[in-house]
Amino acid sequence: MRNGGKFVLFVLLLQLTGALSPLSAQLTRDENLSRFDDRPLHFGFYLGANTMDFRMQHFTDVIQNPVFDGNDNLKSRGEVFYNGIHSYRVETYLLKPGFSVGGVVNMRVNSVIDFRCTPGMSLGSRQVKFTDNINQYIIDPKIGAQLYPGITTDRYLSIPSAYIDFPVGFRYKGFRNGNLRPYIYGGAAYRRDLESKRISESVVHLNRNGYYAEVAFGLDTYFPYFRFTGEFKFSYGFNNLVRHDADLTSTTPLPYYGYVLEKLNSNIFSLIFYFE
């Protein structure tokens, strides 16, 4: 995750700036919506930005993939077409911003705990880089000398996603101070990817269903007519998204490097603004 640290720092600074500049004045004013948190049920909507990432594990050698078991023909074809190279490195190459939108259903449990359901949609994409994992130099086996630098080939794959999100969880709210109230959130989410995988499926087969654990923290701000909330959320995907079900008898099999992925899990970082 090359740019993940920078993104987290950016959203934290954005959240802090948004909370302290125009909203700090709320501390000295009369309380707005003083009975808002006493409502047993209320609704709202949200808009947000996200960035999507992968956690990866790959085989040291492509032929360790279980799809190659007992298929010497495919192994030999790979040797011919890929010049004996069947070890690759794979990584998320570039993090890109995405967009999230959805609704809010909030149910009061007690004075400090709310149950929330926030169904919606998240759009985004990830770019994956495959690199030939060959020696830096080509060695002459007779004399053991370095002949010339080896050639490293990079291949890129863009994987867009359009998730239908169904998160549920609980918010634990701190003490209200004027018109500000912090909270922490914990929950789970189911996501279904609706994006067409016509291009990416030609390299690696992926599951469309994802199961996530989620943690978040945020700050509620009470205005005269609505409550505004800024929240930073991290979603940790549990299930392996790679399907080892390639059809080895196909006339258009996956490229050799497409078999290198053993496990692929999803991470999603989100900065969300709620209006309730």
ABEGO torsion letter per residue (X at the ends): XAAAAAAAAAAAAAAAAAAABAAAAAAABBBBGAAAAABABBBBBBBBBBBBBBBBBBBABAAABAAABGBAAAAAAAAAAAGGBABBBBBBABBBBBBBBEBBBBBBABAABBBBBBBBBBBBBBBBBBBBBBBABBBBAAAGBBABBBBBBBBBBBBBBBBBBBBBBBBBBBBBBEABBBBBBBBBBBBBBABBAAAAAAABBBBABBBBBBBBBBBBBBBAABBBBBBBBBBBBABBABBBABBAABABBBBAAAAABABBBBBBBBBBBBBX
